[in-house]
């Protein structure tokens, strides 16, 4: 590379780094995340009162509610106060991620404090290329979506530990895993639980024009398989070229006291022997689970359909993970001499729970904000209003799809549920784009891009608090701005790269996005 090109490259990198530093600085001007969520609660109540008084509303796009309007509900009244007072506790205890995290961490705590996670991690990455580790972490994050929230609870903290053990910045590992788990939410090599959920909504929207139209769960499978490798590549490159250089060298002085700053040690003979024994126990455990799931009479299959989809096995995967980690952690601990009895297991669980103090406090206020935001109808009104604006522009083809993806990405910042957002926008955009000649399967694939990429930078994402708590272990003064600036490069490059893949796939090559899925639609 010539000196002028190298100088230009340094200038571009420097400008982008200054941009991220500005984002971080602006974001960190915000108060502590707990305080921020408390203030947001107040803002939602006041804003809902103003919007309610002004009669802010949008036409309900759902066919069953034709002619009806969705209005902002005022919470600045006696009914709002009564609801907040009576439901504040259930808002907290019913916040979905809370139970998932607590149950999973019981098992993960045993595996961590017995030394199983540390030994397994060192066995996996010892003498491996750092680049392979980076891409493996992103890929594992994408694939972890098959196991519900396992990626958030287990993989993201583990990835930070892996990078730290390799002498790399742990926040780079956290960012790479977060990119795969949340940014690559819709990509996978296999059909996951989100596929039938979205396809059902798409089918109902498509039947507004074609009452016989069928959209299967496999509607986007081909595109999502290729997207898995595209997201892995983008995530790995952003981690190594942008995020890790910006983070620099990890300084343990800014981390919690229990973070070990030493480099990764080689496995001892005792640890190797314990890992072999745990490996045999893992095979036995997998065989036992297979007997409960694989045969048609398996008790963990769906009791009515007999399928694995929607089965107790998938819906209870967090419990299975917690029990598995507990058993295997204890087996390893006994063989390695780090655990002797049930008291050691209970102590490990207690220590794991004690590390979640900040997360539990954050969740309490975040749960109140999410509940208030949902009660006010702000999310739905914003989604419908944005869809109306996009429809009114009168654009067609790639330009319309580009704006559609951008709109979905923007709405996702405030309406975090993929199914809730699609239930509102699908009845508008699926029929509209079908009339313009595009199949519902293609429209759904475009929606999934926008719905995924901004998961990384929105506090409305259910597990954002958990990510903050894990990241704070390695940087005590970490604020929302730091985390958003850390993840913003992934959002930007994934939005560009994934959208380009979509445009090449659909508009240039005309390939089907799934088995038997049409690219174009004609009445």
SETI-78012 format. One line per 2 residues: number of its first residue (from 1); their letters; for each residue x, y, z of C-alpha. Coordinates in steps of 0.001 Angstrom, whole numbers, plus 500000, padded with zeros to 6 digits. Layout:
N
NUM	a	X:Y:Z | ...
END
This chain:
523
1	xx	500000:500000:500000 | 501345:503435:499057
3	xx	502154:506014:501730 | 499318:508286:500555
5	xx	496759:505471:500821 | 498054:504519:504251
7	xx	497815:508145:505347 | 494256:508375:504016
9	xx	493331:505172:505836 | 494710:506549:509114
11	xx	492756:509785:508626 | 489506:507870:508026
13	xx	490069:505652:511055 | 490921:508681:513152
15	xx	487734:510471:512077 | 485591:507432:512879
17	xx	487287:507031:516260 | 486604:510688:517055
19	xx	482965:510146:516089 | 482678:507182:518450
21	xx	484412:509145:521206 | 481852:511911:520730
23	xx	478988:509415:520943 | 480518:507962:524109
25	xx	481010:511420:525626 | 477457:512496:524853
27	xx	476026:509214:526095 | 477987:509367:529333
29	xx	476542:512805:530055 | 473418:510843:530870
31	xx	472943:509888:534518 | 473486:506398:535945
33	xx	471330:503849:534051 | 469169:503266:537137
35	xx	468563:506994:537488 | 467949:507282:533755
37	xx	465217:504641:533791 | 463614:506338:536794
39	xx	463629:509670:534910 | 462257:507991:531783
41	xx	459337:506712:533856 | 458519:510268:534844
43	xx	458929:511491:531256 | 456579:508806:529890
45	xx	453899:509684:532457 | 454113:513419:531716
47	xx	454353:512938:527921 | 451373:510574:527941
49	xx	449347:513170:529833 | 450180:515845:527254
51	xx	449590:513522:524272 | 446353:512272:525795
53	xx	445091:515826:526302 | 445949:516664:522683
55	xx	444185:513534:521429 | 447221:512049:519678
57	xx	446101:508908:517840 | 446602:506833:514679
59	xx	444298:504620:512634 | 444456:500979:513691
61	xx	445970:499037:510739 | 444678:495637:511873
63	xx	441829:494315:509700 | 439800:493128:512675
65	xx	439785:496680:514040 | 439057:498531:510817
67	xx	437753:502023:511438 | 439112:502156:514970
69	xx	441871:504390:516305 | 444853:503758:518569
71	xx	445258:506653:520980 | 447967:507480:523498
73	xx	446681:506547:526931 | 447234:509208:529559
75	xx	448925:507900:532702 | 448832:511310:534334
77	xx	445585:510654:536142 | 444062:508658:538990
79	xx	443787:505464:536918 | 447457:505647:535977
81	xx	448530:506159:539579 | 446359:503303:540817
83	xx	447719:500980:538147 | 451330:501868:538921
85	xx	450872:501381:542678 | 449044:498072:542360
87	xx	451190:496579:539578 | 454672:497850:540443
89	xx	455656:494585:542133 | 454286:492391:539342
91	xx	455967:494614:536736 | 459237:493673:538415
93	xx	458614:489999:539146 | 456937:489464:535771
95	xx	459769:491048:533767 | 460663:488116:531509
97	xx	464477:488352:531540 | 464661:488475:535342
99	xx	463583:484900:536014 | 465570:483596:533067
101	xx	468775:485217:534272 | 468349:484183:537906
103	xx	467558:480547:537122 | 470341:480182:534561
105	xx	472900:481855:536814 | 472251:479296:539565
107	xx	473675:476609:537298 | 476291:478812:535653
109	xx	477529:479842:539110 | 478283:476236:540019
111	xx	480128:475654:536750 | 482076:478894:537143
113	xx	483127:478536:540785 | 484035:474866:540416
115	xx	486518:475896:537717 | 484718:474079:534886
117	xx	484143:477173:532747 | 487691:478391:533185
119	xx	489239:474999:532373 | 486912:474401:529399
121	xx	487634:477853:528091 | 491386:477360:528296
123	xx	491131:473937:526648 | 489160:475431:523764
125	xx	491280:478500:523049 | 494764:477465:524167
127	xx	497171:477776:521222 | 494327:478853:518941
129	xx	494582:481804:516575 | 493033:484962:518086
131	xx	491216:485559:514807 | 489572:482125:514967
133	xx	488427:482858:518521 | 486875:486176:517451
135	xx	484822:484714:514626 | 483931:481632:516681
137	xx	482468:483857:519413 | 480288:485794:516940
139	xx	479141:482583:515242 | 478354:480931:518578
141	xx	476308:483999:519516 | 474182:483686:516395
143	xx	473614:479970:516884 | 472791:480416:520593
145	xx	469450:481948:519609 | 468197:478381:519147
147	xx	468411:478060:522937 | 466236:481072:523766
149	xx	468095:483481:526089 | 471108:481230:526679
151	xx	473370:483519:524648 | 472656:486547:526817
153	xx	472970:484721:530123 | 475903:482398:529412
155	xx	477767:483204:526202 | 478230:486977:526565
157	xx	479809:486791:530062 | 481835:483758:528944
159	xx	483145:485556:525844 | 484421:488413:528019
161	xx	486223:485831:530183 | 487712:484149:527095
163	xx	489170:487383:525727 | 490473:488349:529153
165	xx	492164:484965:529570 | 493836:485413:526188
167	xx	495263:488762:527241 | 492791:490655:525054
169	xx	490319:493297:526198 | 487315:491522:527780
171	xx	484888:494178:526519 | 485884:493257:522959
173	xx	484816:489676:523675 | 481583:490902:525228
175	xx	480914:493098:522181 | 481618:490275:519707
177	xx	479252:487904:521518 | 476591:490604:521924
179	xx	476836:491276:518187 | 476103:487642:517396
181	xx	473427:487035:520015 | 471406:490224:519588
183	xx	472504:491846:516319 | 472297:488494:514538
185	xx	469014:487641:516245 | 467222:486699:513016
187	xx	470097:484788:511405 | 470662:481086:512017
189	xx	471538:477870:510229 | 468429:476242:511672
191	xx	464789:477264:511952 | 464225:478792:515376
193	xx	461276:479809:517508 | 461036:483289:515944
195	xx	460426:481859:512436 | 456926:480416:512968
197	xx	456018:483457:515075 | 456823:485973:512317
199	xx	455566:483803:509459 | 452158:483493:511107
201	xx	451820:487282:511269 | 453055:487631:507672
203	xx	450538:485062:506458 | 447618:486880:508056
205	xx	448759:490165:506508 | 449203:488540:503080
207	xx	445684:487106:503205 | 444288:490621:503151
209	xx	445006:490434:499399 | 445201:486692:498831
211	xx	442995:484683:501253 | 444694:481417:500291
213	xx	448310:482592:500678 | 450487:480436:502968
215	xx	453755:481540:504597 | 455674:478712:506263
217	xx	458180:478866:509096 | 460925:478086:506565
219	xx	460037:481195:504496 | 463412:482918:505064
221	xx	465610:479886:505725 | 467944:480207:502710
223	xx	468553:483899:503296 | 469051:483411:507042
225	xx	471642:480652:506449 | 473734:482959:504272
227	xx	473072:485827:506691 | 474652:483757:509476
229	xx	478005:483792:507715 | 477616:487427:506634
231	xx	476929:488577:510216 | 479822:486436:511476
233	xx	482181:488054:508971 | 480977:491595:509693
235	xx	481055:491054:513458 | 484546:489591:513382
237	xx	485948:492357:511189 | 484390:495148:513267
239	xx	485723:493573:516466 | 489288:493261:515191
241	xx	489545:496393:513018 | 487519:498939:515019
243	xx	486372:497907:518497 | 489466:496200:519855
245	xx	491936:498873:518645 | 489713:501604:520113
247	xx	489531:499848:523487 | 493291:499484:523671
249	xx	495003:497479:526368 | 492877:496281:529283
251	xx	493688:497950:532603 | 492594:495807:535559
253	xx	492798:498885:537821 | 489435:500037:536416
255	xx	487812:496620:536888 | 486267:494940:539888
257	xx	488619:493607:542521 | 487915:489936:541734
259	xx	489003:490241:538095 | 492247:488376:537666
261	xx	494663:490303:535457 | 496993:487346:534867
263	xx	497414:485660:531533 | 495815:482293:530820
265	xx	497577:479396:532540 | 498034:475976:530952
267	xx	495885:473096:532150 | 497263:471022:535015
269	xx	497146:467217:535030 | 494320:467319:537587
271	xx	492312:469731:535442 | 492796:467573:532350
273	xx	491648:464474:534246 | 488632:466343:535624
275	xx	487715:467593:532136 | 487827:464054:530738
277	xx	485531:462819:533495 | 483187:465753:532941
279	xx	483214:465011:529226 | 481961:461474:529918
281	xx	479299:462876:532239 | 478281:465293:529473
283	xx	477851:462418:527017 | 475667:460584:529525
285	xx	473588:463712:530119 | 473151:464331:526380
287	xx	472139:460698:525881 | 469547:461024:528635
289	xx	468116:464203:527105 | 468091:462568:523666
291	xx	465898:459778:525026 | 463434:462393:526209
293	xx	463391:464365:522958 | 464432:462348:519902
295	xx	461942:459420:519919 | 458401:460164:518819
297	xx	457218:459127:522301 | 459732:461447:524012
299	xx	458079:463096:527029 | 459719:466466:526286
301	xx	458214:466680:522801 | 455017:468642:522223
303	xx	452248:466597:523910 | 449721:467296:521123
305	xx	451699:467625:517890 | 454605:465360:518861
307	xx	457032:467903:517408 | 460104:469478:518953
309	xx	458885:472912:517833 | 456959:474493:520695
311	xx	457832:471560:522938 | 458549:471582:526691
313	xx	462182:470926:525740 | 462518:474272:523956
315	xx	460309:476277:526308 | 462167:474856:529298
317	xx	465668:475104:527843 | 466781:477562:530545
319	xx	465880:475100:533303 | 467639:472297:531442
321	xx	470730:474474:531048 | 470714:475412:534744
323	xx	470416:471793:535878 | 473035:470638:533370
325	xx	475558:473286:534420 | 474956:472465:538077
327	xx	475472:468718:537616 | 478494:469030:535354
329	xx	479992:471755:537531 | 479724:469534:540591
331	xx	481176:466535:538727 | 484152:468638:537656
333	xx	484525:470099:541135 | 484621:466657:542754
335	xx	487187:465358:540280 | 489319:468511:540477
337	xx	489046:468792:544239 | 487386:472220:544190
339	xx	484025:470947:545490 | 483287:468270:548066
341	xx	479614:468409:549016 | 476283:470196:548687
343	xx	477505:473096:550834 | 480072:473982:548182
345	xx	477359:473920:545506 | 475090:476171:547562
347	xx	477986:478539:548264 | 478724:478774:544522
349	xx	475075:479561:543779 | 475018:482228:546491
351	xx	478158:483899:545187 | 476689:483888:541693
353	xx	473500:485571:542917 | 475468:488198:544861
355	xx	477166:489316:541639 | 473782:490269:540155
357	xx	472999:493050:542625 | 473333:495896:540123
359	xx	471367:493986:537506 | 468441:493366:539879
361	xx	468273:497040:540876 | 468441:498090:537223
363	xx	465751:495604:536222 | 463335:496991:538820
365	xx	463365:500453:537257 | 463639:499161:533669
367	xx	460578:496959:534218 | 458561:499957:535412
369	xx	459594:501977:532370 | 458719:499187:529924
371	xx	455339:498692:531607 | 454531:502422:531549
373	xx	455632:502695:527921 | 453375:499781:526956
375	xx	450411:501137:528930 | 450738:504505:527220
377	xx	450576:502974:523690 | 453496:505182:522638
379	xx	455320:502270:520963 | 452348:501284:518805
381	xx	451535:504884:517852 | 455174:505531:516855
383	xx	455265:502333:514760 | 452042:503092:512884
385	xx	452929:506756:512345 | 456331:505805:510939
387	xx	454745:503274:508608 | 452262:505864:507358
389	xx	455049:508322:506576 | 457008:505719:504641
391	xx	453931:504691:502673 | 453113:508299:501804
393	xx	456491:508852:500108 | 455333:506864:497092
395	xx	458693:505211:496422 | 459153:501797:494826
397	xx	461635:498977:494503 | 465009:499115:496283
399	xx	464503:502665:497557 | 461286:501693:499331
401	xx	462876:498590:500831 | 465844:500660:502014
403	xx	463533:503085:503799 | 461457:500176:505100
405	xx	464537:498575:506688 | 465592:501919:508168
407	xx	462119:502500:509574 | 462053:499047:511174
409	xx	465482:499703:512673 | 464290:503033:514095
411	xx	461019:501698:515483 | 462946:498848:517105
413	xx	464643:501443:519312 | 461338:502005:521107
415	xx	459298:498844:520444 | 461682:496031:521268
417	xx	459431:493009:520679 | 459901:491557:517191
419	xx	456414:490050:517115 | 454678:493149:518517
421	xx	456349:495438:515991 | 455590:493127:513067
423	xx	451982:492622:514165 | 451452:496370:513784
425	xx	453462:497088:510629 | 452834:493886:508633
427	xx	449162:494667:507800 | 450358:497921:506189
429	xx	453516:496933:504361 | 452875:493335:503342
431	xx	449762:494135:501223 | 451310:497370:499950
433	xx	454517:495708:498743 | 452597:492711:497395
435	xx	450678:495135:495140 | 454070:496443:493989
437	xx	455077:492912:492966 | 457050:491537:495928
439	xx	456313:488303:497775 | 455470:488347:501510
441	xx	458499:486155:502249 | 460818:488829:500825
443	xx	459096:491567:502806 | 459500:489569:506013
445	xx	463219:489037:505330 | 463726:492785:504969
447	xx	461865:493417:508216 | 464103:490984:510101
449	xx	467208:492949:509125 | 465890:496213:510527
451	xx	464510:494493:513609 | 467903:492943:514478
453	xx	470620:495538:513940 | 469464:498174:516439
455	xx	469012:495653:519257 | 472634:496457:520095
457	xx	472136:500134:520916 | 468698:500415:522490
459	xx	468113:500326:526266 | 464615:499036:525413
461	xx	466179:495654:524605 | 465228:493416:527545
463	xx	468762:492236:528305 | 470473:495619:527969
465	xx	470658:495859:531768 | 472375:492490:532008
467	xx	474955:493520:529406 | 475603:496722:531369
469	xx	476104:494724:534575 | 478555:492300:532935
471	xx	480487:495109:531250 | 480735:496999:534549
473	xx	482814:494134:535967 | 485615:495142:533606
475	xx	485104:498894:533727 | 483531:500199:536915
477	xx	482766:503670:535532 | 481058:502344:532404
479	xx	477963:504302:531363 | 475289:503896:528726
481	xx	477287:506068:526314 | 480305:503772:526551
483	xx	478253:500680:525765 | 476329:502360:522927
485	xx	479568:503699:521404 | 481085:500225:521737
487	xx	478211:498600:519833 | 477402:501393:517347
489	xx	480014:500273:514760 | 478366:496840:514667
491	xx	474931:498403:514102 | 476165:500671:511302
493	xx	478205:498069:509412 | 475625:495317:509877
495	xx	472870:497629:508642 | 474905:498435:505524
497	xx	476351:494968:504919 | 473209:492972:505641
499	xx	471074:495336:503546 | 473509:495058:500625
501	xx	473279:491273:500882 | 469488:491566:500740
503	xx	469539:493873:497699 | 471981:491631:495809
505	xx	469974:488537:496760 | 466561:489936:495804
507	xx	467054:492660:493195 | 470253:491547:491440
509	xx	470083:487748:491583 | 466362:487206:492213
511	xx	467066:484233:494494 | 464369:482694:496712
513	xx	464743:483676:500385 | 463480:480263:501476
515	xx	462410:476828:500165 | 459645:477345:497654
517	xx	459447:481062:498450 | 458753:483342:495538
519	xx	460660:486574:495063 | 457882:488332:493166
521	xx	454129:488271:493519 | 451423:488806:490921
523	x	447708:489089:491554
END
